[in-house]
Amino acid sequence: MSSPRMNRYRNACAGQSKKSMTLYRQNLRLSQEMFTVISCFEIALRNAVDRHYTINLGFDWLRDSVTSGGKFNNARFRITIGIIKGALQELHAYYTHPKLVAKMDFGFWRYLFAPNQYRALGQTLLQIFPAKPISTSAVQYNAAYVFSELKKINNIRNRIAHHEPICFQPANPIIDTTYARQHYNLILQLFQWMNINEAALLYGLDHINAICNDIDNL
C-alpha cells in the first residue's frame, strides 16, 4: 500500500506499524460488511419501488416512462431518460422488465424521490414506507426528507466503492466509528419504515456493531 494511503492509519495509531495495519484490515472488514448491508437495502428498495409502480403504472412502467407520451418524456428528465434508454440499448433484444430494473443503480432509485421525478410518477412513492413516522411541525417526513436520507446512504456506498476509509472522524486521523454506525442505523430505520424484518434479512451477514467495537477498542 502507498505511503499516502497508510499515513492516516499510522497517524491514528501514533506511528505504530502493527496497530496501523490491524486498523487497515479492520476497516476492510467493516467496509465489506457495510457494503453487504447497503446492497441488501438497495435490492429491497428497488423491489419495493418496482412493486409499487408495477401496480400503479403497469408492468413495463420503466420502459414506458421514456416512450412517446411517457411520464419522463420531457426535457426536464434528460439525465433520467439517458440512463433508462442507455440500459434499453444495452439489453436490446434481451429486454425484460426485471433485467431493466436490475440495471438501474442506487442513485436512480434515490432520484425517484427528487421533486420532478416524484411529481411525474404521481406523488405516491412514499407508500413504500408504510411505517414511516407522521410528519410534525418540526420534521416533515416527505419525499424531500427521504431523498436526503438516501443521499447519505449513497455517499457512504460510494466512499466504500472508492476504497476510502470509514473508521475515522470526518477529516481527522482519529479512530472513530460514529460515521459508520450512524449510516448503519439509518439503513435499519429505513428497513423498518418498509416493514421489513431487517434482523431476519441480514441474519448471518451483519456483524457491523461487533467490528465497530473492535475498531474503537484498538
matplotlib code that plots the C-alpha trace (Angstrom):
import matplotlib.pyplot as plt

x = [0.0, 1.2, 2.5, -0.2, -2.9, -1.3, -0.3, -3.7, -3.7, -0.2, -1.2, -4.3, -2.1, 0.7, 3.1, 2.7, 3.1, 1.5, -1.5, -2.0, -2.0, -4.6, -6.7, -6.4, -7.6, -10.4, -11.5, -11.6, -13.8, -16.1, -16.3, -17.1, -19.9, -21.3, -21.4, -23.2, -25.9, -26.2, -26.6, -29.4, -31.1, -30.7, -32.3, -35.1, -35.7, -35.7, -38.1, -40.4, -40.4, -40.9, -43.8, -45.4, -45.1, -46.0, -49.3, -49.9, -48.4, -48.2, -45.7, -43.4, -43.6, -39.9, -39.6, -42.9, -41.8, -39.4, -41.7, -43.8, -46.2, -44.4, -44.1, -40.4, -40.8, -39.8, -36.7, -36.6, -35.7, -32.8, -30.5, -33.1, -34.1, -30.5, -30.0, -33.1, -32.6, -28.9, -29.9, -32.5, -30.0, -27.6, -30.3, -31.8, -33.4, -32.8, -35.0, -37.2, -38.6, -36.7, -33.4, -34.0, -34.8, -31.6, -29.5, -30.6, -28.1, -28.8, -28.7, -31.5, -33.8, -32.9, -33.8, -37.3, -37.9, -36.5, -39.2, -39.6, -39.5, -41.7, -44.4, -44.1, -44.9, -47.9, -46.6, -47.4, -44.0, -43.9, -46.4, -43.5, -42.7, -46.0, -44.3, -42.8, -43.4, -46.1, -44.8, -44.7, -44.2, -40.5, -39.9, -41.6, -41.2, -41.9, -40.2, -37.6, -36.7, -36.3, -34.3, -31.9, -31.6, -31.0, -28.2, -26.4, -26.5, -25.4, -22.5, -21.1, -21.8, -19.6, -17.0, -16.6, -16.6, -13.7, -11.8, -12.0, -11.9, -15.0, -13.2, -12.2, -13.7, -14.5, -11.4, -9.4, -6.9, -8.8, -10.2, -14.0, -16.8, -19.6, -19.9, -20.3, -22.7, -24.9, -25.3, -25.9, -28.6, -30.2, -30.4, -32.0, -34.5, -35.5, -35.9, -38.3, -40.2, -40.7, -42.0, -39.0, -37.6, -34.0, -32.7, -34.1, -33.0, -29.4, -29.1, -25.6, -24.5, -24.4, -21.5, -21.1, -21.5, -19.0, -16.4, -17.0, -16.4, -13.2, -12.0, -13.0, -11.1, -7.8]
y = [0.0, 3.5, 5.8, 8.4, 5.8, 4.3, 7.6, 8.3, 4.9, 5.4, 8.9, 7.4, 4.8, 7.0, 5.6, 2.0, -0.1, -3.3, -1.4, 0.6, -2.5, -4.0, -0.9, -1.0, -4.7, -3.9, -1.1, -3.5, -5.9, -3.0, -1.8, -5.3, -5.8, -2.3, -2.8, -6.1, -4.4, -1.5, -4.0, -5.7, -2.4, -1.3, -4.5, -4.2, -0.5, -1.1, -4.1, -2.0, 0.8, -1.6, -3.4, 0.0, 1.3, -2.0, -1.9, 1.8, 2.3, -1.2, -4.0, -2.2, 1.2, 1.9, 1.4, 3.1, 6.2, 7.2, 6.4, 9.0, 10.3, 8.6, 10.1, 11.1, 12.1, 15.7, 17.8, 18.2, 14.5, 14.4, 12.6, 10.1, 9.4, 8.9, 6.3, 4.3, 4.5, 3.6, 0.5, -0.4, -0.1, -2.4, -5.0, -4.6, -7.9, -9.3, -6.8, -7.9, -5.6, -7.4, -7.0, -3.3, -2.8, -4.6, -2.2, 0.9, 1.9, 3.2, 6.8, 6.2, 4.9, 7.7, 10.3, 8.9, 10.9, 14.1, 16.8, 16.5, 12.7, 12.3, 14.5, 13.0, 9.5, 10.5, 11.6, 8.2, 6.6, 7.3, 4.5, 2.1, 3.3, 2.3, 2.5, 6.0, 8.4, 11.0, 14.5, 17.1, 20.9, 20.1, 17.4, 16.8, 13.1, 13.8, 12.9, 15.5, 14.1, 10.5, 11.9, 13.5, 10.3, 8.2, 10.6, 9.8, 6.1, 6.7, 8.8, 6.1, 3.5, 5.5, 6.1, 2.3, 1.7, 4.1, 2.4, 5.3, 4.6, 4.7, 4.1, 7.8, 11.0, 13.1, 14.9, 13.8, 10.9, 9.8, 6.3, 6.7, 4.5, 7.0, 7.7, 4.1, 3.4, 6.4, 5.2, 1.6, 2.7, 4.8, 1.8, -0.3, 2.5, 2.6, -1.2, -0.7, 2.0, -0.5, -3.1, -5.3, -7.5, -6.4, -8.9, -11.8, -10.4, -9.8, -12.9, -14.2, -11.3, -8.4, -8.1, -4.3, -3.4, -6.1, -4.9, -1.3, -2.3, -4.0, -0.9, 1.5, -0.7, -0.8]
z = [0.0, -0.8, 2.0, 1.5, 1.9, 5.1, 6.7, 8.0, 9.7, 11.1, 12.5, 14.1, 15.7, 16.9, 14.3, 15.5, 12.3, 13.6, 15.1, 11.9, 9.7, 12.1, 11.8, 8.0, 7.9, 10.3, 8.1, 5.2, 7.3, 8.2, 4.6, 3.4, 6.0, 5.4, 1.6, 2.1, 4.2, 1.7, -1.2, 0.7, 1.3, -2.3, -3.5, -1.0, -2.0, -5.7, -5.3, -3.2, -5.8, -8.7, -7.0, -6.3, -9.8, -11.4, -9.6, -10.3, -13.8, -15.4, -15.7, -18.2, -16.3, -16.5, -20.3, -20.9, -18.9, -21.7, -24.7, -26.5, -24.0, -21.1, -17.7, -18.2, -21.9, -21.1, -21.4, -17.6, -17.3, -19.8, -17.4, -16.3, -19.9, -20.8, -18.1, -19.0, -22.7, -22.4, -20.4, -23.0, -25.8, -23.9, -23.4, -26.9, -28.0, -24.5, -22.8, -19.9, -17.3, -14.4, -16.4, -16.9, -13.2, -12.3, -14.5, -12.5, -9.8, -6.3, -7.5, -9.9, -7.2, -5.0, -7.6, -7.9, -4.7, -6.2, -6.8, -10.5, -10.7, -7.7, -9.2, -12.6, -11.4, -9.3, -5.9, -4.4, -3.8, -0.1, 0.2, 0.1, 3.7, 5.5, 8.9, 8.3, 11.2, 10.8, 9.9, 12.6, 12.6, 13.4, 10.9, 7.6, 6.6, 3.0, -0.3, 0.1, 3.5, 2.1, -0.9, 1.6, 3.8, 0.7, -0.3, 2.9, 2.1, -1.5, -0.2, 2.1, -0.6, -3.0, -0.3, 0.2, -3.5, -3.9, -1.2, 1.3, 5.0, 7.2, 10.6, 11.3, 12.4, 9.3, 8.1, 11.2, 11.7, 14.8, 15.2, 15.5, 14.0, 14.6, 10.9, 10.0, 12.9, 12.1, 8.5, 9.5, 11.9, 9.2, 6.9, 9.7, 10.3, 6.6, 6.6, 9.5, 7.6, 4.8, 7.3, 6.6, 9.4, 9.0, 11.6, 9.6, 6.3, 7.4, 9.6, 9.4, 7.2, 9.7, 12.2, 12.0, 15.6, 16.6, 14.1, 15.2, 18.8, 17.8, 16.0, 18.8, 21.2, 19.3]

ax = plt.figure().add_subplot(projection="3d")
ax.plot(x, y, z, "-o")
ax.set_aspect("equal")
plt.show()
